[in-house]
């Protein structure tokens, strides 16, 4: 139902991608979403064992206005490490600029 691809831009960064074409998160079936979340948990266990991260970002963009550039559902599981960036706050907070830092 899903595949995973290890990215090289950050140690352990995974993309979880459905084999069936699904344009975005909201087009997935309930069964696909349940399987997707189960894979996120499984991925966390594997990444914890291999990379020992200090935290995670889990992300999905839906449609161009939200930053989706590949029109096929994919979910990022990004291990984070203390000190990997100057200020780790951001992500979805950036959608509301006045809430980016609070």
ChimeraX attribute file (.defattr): number of C-alpha atoms within 10 A of each C-alpha:
attribute: neighborCount
match mode: 1-to-1
recipient: residues
	/A:1	10
	/A:2	13
	/A:3	12
	/A:4	16
	/A:5	12
	/A:6	14
	/A:7	14
	/A:8	9
	/A:9	7
	/A:10	12
	/A:11	16
	/A:12	23
	/A:13	19
	/A:14	23
	/A:15	22
	/A:16	20
	/A:17	19
	/A:18	20
	/A:19	12
	/A:20	12
	/A:21	12
	/A:22	17
	/A:23	16
	/A:24	18
	/A:25	18
	/A:26	11
	/A:27	13
	/A:28	17
	/A:29	11
	/A:30	10
	/A:31	9
	/A:32	17
	/A:33	15
	/A:34	12
	/A:35	14
	/A:36	22
	/A:37	13
	/A:38	11
	/A:39	16
	/A:40	19
	/A:41	12
	/A:42	12
	/A:43	18
	/A:44	21
	/A:45	12
	/A:46	13
	/A:47	20
	/A:48	15
	/A:49	10
	/A:50	11
	/A:51	14
	/A:52	15
	/A:53	17
	/A:54	11
	/A:55	12
	/A:56	15
	/A:57	12
	/A:58	14
	/A:59	13
	/A:60	17
	/A:61	19
	/A:62	18
	/A:63	16
	/A:64	10
	/A:65	8
	/A:66	11
	/A:67	10
	/A:68	16
	/A:69	11
	/A:70	13
	/A:71	14
	/A:72	19
	/A:73	24
	/A:74	25
	/A:75	21
	/A:76	21
	/A:77	23
	/A:78	21
	/A:79	21
	/A:80	20
	/A:81	15
	/A:82	10
	/A:83	9
	/A:84	9
	/A:85	9
	/A:86	7
	/A:87	8
	/A:88	12
	/A:89	12
	/A:90	13
	/A:91	11
	/A:92	14
	/A:93	13
	/A:94	12
	/A:95	11
	/A:96	10
	/A:97	10
	/A:98	9
	/A:99	11
	/A:100	13
	/A:101	11
	/A:102	6
